[in-house]
């Protein structure tokens, strides 16, 4: 009937907020949240942090959409060794050290006539890394800066529509996708089946969950006073 799936639709709409923070737009709410929670860090690779309910929702959406972002080469001005432009991440993490002659190289410095010229490097790269780089097509565009873009769109700009389609495709291709329909077919009282459903979705109102939602000051178990009250701890 064309009705969208609620979870993916909500995540796709939150993705617009993720995109605004990633692009550091001039919107008022971005200028308030970004200095408080992000600062000088790279937003897309930030670990989960505590914050308001809105911020927690944005971070969950970022985690769900992270694989939809890719590093796209533009003018090649990014540092060759210290920008996460390859599938291996930063190349400096693939070597023991970067030779002093190579420290200030940009990606454009290692390209000539749209061809990689890795022979200019003083630092030795592993053979599988060299093969991966040489297999990366390159066509620099001086009008576009290097950076992370949304790979679901040709123009690299995120939209709710393409984000929703990407989530449906990604979730359907994930290994180990589970269906929870078996819960509702159990010969048990409805309240027991509902408890099962909340536990499987990590939605049971434990003190750890309420603490993460900033509804409690501590997540300590009130019985033992030593451990955090997670679902497994309760059971």
C-alpha positions, 0 to 999 in steps of 0.5 A: 500500500506504499506505507513506509516502515516506521523505524527506517522512516524515522531514522532517515528523517533523523539523517537530515540532522546528521547531515546538517551536523556533518556539513556544519551548516549555519542553522541555529540548532547546529551552532548550539549542539555542535560546539557542545557535543562535537567540538573539533572531533570528526563527527561521523567517527565519534563514539557514542556519547551521553547527552539529551534525548535529541542528541542520543537519537541523532547518534543512533541515526548516525550509527545506522547511516554511517556506512552510507557515507564515503570519502570522495576525492575532489581537488586532491588537497587532503593529506595523503597519509592522514585523511581516511580516503582509502578503504583501510582508513588512514594510510599512516596506520598501515605503516610503522612510520611515515618518512619525513619526505612524505609527511606533507604530501597531498593526494594530488601530489601522488597523481599525475595525468589521472594515474597513481605514481606511488613510486614517488613515495619514500615510505614503503606500503604493503603490496595489498595496500598498493594494489588497492590504491592503484585499483582506485579510479581517480579524476580530480576536480579542482572545483570540489573539495575532498570530503565525506559525501553520501554515496546513495546520490550522484551529487553526494548530498543526503536526502530523506528519500535516498536515505530511506531506500538505502536503509531498506536495502542495507537492512535486507542484505545484512547477515543474521536479520531476525524476525520477532514474529515467533514471540507473538505465537508463544503460548504465554500471557500477553504481558510475558510476550511483551516482556520478551519483545522488550528484552529482545529489542533492549527496550526494557526499562532497566536503570541502565536504559533510563540512565542513558536517556538522562532520566536517572542520575545513576545506573547502579543496581538497587539490590547489589549496589555494585553493578549497572542494572542491565537486562542480563544483570536483572535476569 
